[in-house]
Amino acid sequence: MFDISQQMEVFPTTVDLKRIDPSLNMRRFYRMSVQPDLFGGACLVREWGRIGYRGQMLIEQHDDEGRAVNALMKLSATKQRRGYKLLGEI
């Protein structure tokens, strides 16, 4: 009935952002994903750094997947206001 590959996610569990500005020699990435943990909660895994390098990682613990997705969406909106673009928009 519906083609799943063309259906949009209402609540994304992964976001890949990039910010490239050659005039500032800036080539950055920011990746976020929501993953279940061993105790029934969810984690927001955040990775960021310069494109082509390892970067840094931070894992935030949340009580459930809904709160982790809310944190992901809020942080994604903040990053987009600061000039990051979704991977498909570049």
C-alpha positions as CSV (number, residue, x, y, z in Angstrom):
1,M,0.0,0.0,0.0
2,F,2.7,2.5,1.0
3,D,6.2,2.6,-0.1
4,I,8.2,2.7,3.1
5,S,11.3,4.1,1.5
6,Q,9.4,7.3,0.5
7,Q,7.5,7.7,3.7
8,M,8.9,10.4,6.0
9,E,9.7,9.8,9.6
10,V,7.5,11.8,12.0
11,F,10.0,11.4,14.9
12,P,13.5,10.8,13.5
13,T,15.9,8.7,15.5
14,T,19.0,9.7,13.6
15,V,20.1,13.1,12.3
16,D,23.3,13.9,10.3
17,L,24.2,17.6,10.0
18,K,27.1,19.4,8.3
19,R,28.4,22.9,8.2
20,I,30.8,23.9,5.5
21,D,32.1,27.4,5.0
22,P,35.2,27.7,2.8
23,S,35.8,31.4,3.7
24,L,36.2,30.4,7.4
25,N,38.0,27.1,6.6
26,M,35.1,25.4,8.4
27,R,34.1,21.8,7.6
28,R,32.2,20.3,10.6
29,F,29.8,17.5,11.2
30,Y,27.3,16.8,13.9
31,R,25.6,13.3,14.2
32,M,22.9,12.3,16.7
33,S,21.1,9.0,17.2
34,V,18.7,7.6,19.7
35,Q,19.6,4.1,20.9
36,P,18.1,1.8,23.6
37,D,20.1,1.1,26.7
38,L,20.3,-2.1,28.8
39,F,18.0,-0.8,31.5
40,G,14.8,0.0,29.5
41,G,15.7,3.6,28.9
42,A,17.2,5.3,25.8
43,C,20.4,7.2,25.1
44,L,21.0,10.1,22.8
45,V,24.4,9.5,21.3
46,R,26.0,12.8,20.0
47,E,29.1,12.9,17.8
48,W,30.8,16.1,16.4
49,G,34.0,17.4,15.0
50,R,35.8,18.3,11.8
51,I,34.9,16.3,8.7
52,G,37.6,13.7,8.1
53,Y,38.6,13.4,11.7
54,R,37.4,11.3,14.6
55,G,35.7,14.0,16.6
56,Q,34.2,13.7,20.0
57,M,31.3,11.7,21.5
58,L,28.8,12.3,24.3
59,I,26.1,9.9,25.5
60,E,23.1,11.3,27.3
61,Q,20.9,9.0,29.4
62,H,17.1,9.5,29.2
63,D,14.2,7.7,30.9
64,D,12.5,6.7,27.7
65,E,12.7,6.9,24.0
66,G,10.3,9.8,23.8
67,R,12.4,12.1,25.9
68,A,15.5,11.2,24.0
69,V,13.8,12.0,20.7
70,N,12.6,15.3,22.1
71,A,16.2,16.2,23.1
72,L,17.4,15.2,19.6
73,M,14.8,17.4,17.9
74,K,15.5,20.4,20.1
75,L,19.3,20.1,19.6
76,S,18.8,19.6,15.9
77,A,16.8,22.8,15.6
78,T,19.5,24.7,17.6
79,K,22.2,23.5,15.3
80,Q,20.3,24.4,12.2
81,R,19.8,27.9,13.5
82,R,23.6,28.1,13.9
83,G,24.2,27.2,10.2
84,Y,24.2,23.4,10.1
85,K,22.3,21.8,7.2
86,L,20.8,18.3,7.0
87,L,22.9,15.9,5.0
88,G,20.3,15.8,2.2
89,E,20.1,19.6,1.9
90,I,23.8,20.2,1.0
